[in-house]
């Protein structure tokens, strides 16, 4: 499987935002995330890191 979990990084802590993410669409000032079950989340932030082997997306608020 190629999905990743998306985490919000704040104060050097990572909080799980959405599991099994398979789609990330960057917009002007936010990210649109969607997982394999069709669950969507919108977060005002930017991708700071992607760890593809670990299936991890790190997002920080803008």
Secondary structure, DSSP 8 states (H G I E B T S, - for coil): ---EEEEEEETTEEEEEEEEEEEEEE-SS-EEEEETTS-EEEESEEEEEEETTTTEEEEEE-
